[in-house]
Amino acid sequence: MGLTLHINDISKPEVKAFLDYARSLKFVIVDEEEVSLSQEQIEAIDEARISLKKNGGKSHEEVMAKMKNKYPNAFRA
């Protein structure tokens, strides 16, 4: 079994203390890999933001209903 923790702000003293403690444990591996986006991904996000401003968005309920209709086996009853 594995566990992943996502910590967005590692500058806080309590987070640094937690990470120092976690690193001291033999069974914990701390992977501090930076995630970066490709230029293509950045452009796709920018395009989506422009479309959202121009055309508006859909509610979570609308999107979920559409996905459940399209992929009925992907959702638990």
N, C-alpha and C positions, 0 to 999 in steps of 0.2 A: 504494500500500500504506500502511496506517495501523497504528499500534501504540498500545495503551492500557496504561498502567501504573497499578496500584492501590496506593497507599501509605496504609496505615491510620493511621500515627502520624507526623505531620509535625513533631513537636516535637523530634526528635533532631537534634543538630548536623550529623551526616553527611547526613541527609535534606535539611536546609536548604541545605547546601553543594551537594548534587546538584541541587536545584531552581534555585538561583542560577545554576549552570553551564548547566543546560538552558535557562533563560530567555535566556541570552546567545547561544544558537544561533539563527540566522535561520530555520532550517527546523523549529523546535520551537514548538509552541503549548501553553502550560500552562493548562489549564482547571481552576479550583479551585471548581467548582460544588458547593455543598452539596446533598446528597441528603436529602430529608425525606419522611416518610410521612404520608399522609392519616389522619384519625381512623378512617375505615373500615378502612384497612390495619392500623392499630394494633390495632383491635378484633378483626380476623380473626386476627392473630398471637396475641393473648391467648387467643382461643377455641381455637386449635390447641394452645397450650401446656397449657391446662386439659384438653383431650381427651387429649393425650399422657400427662399424669400420671394421669388417670382410667382410660384404656383401654390404655395402653401403646403401643408403636410396632411397626413392622415393620423387618426387616433390609433392608439395601441390596439384597441378593440377591433378596429377596421382591419388593421394589418394581420392580427391574429386570426380573425375569421377567414380572411383570404388565404392565409397559409394553411389553415386547417382544412379548407376545401381543396386546396391544391395538393397537399401532402397529408392525407388523413391518417396514414400509418405512422407518421412521425410524432404524433401527440398521444399522450396517455389519456385514457378515459376519465 
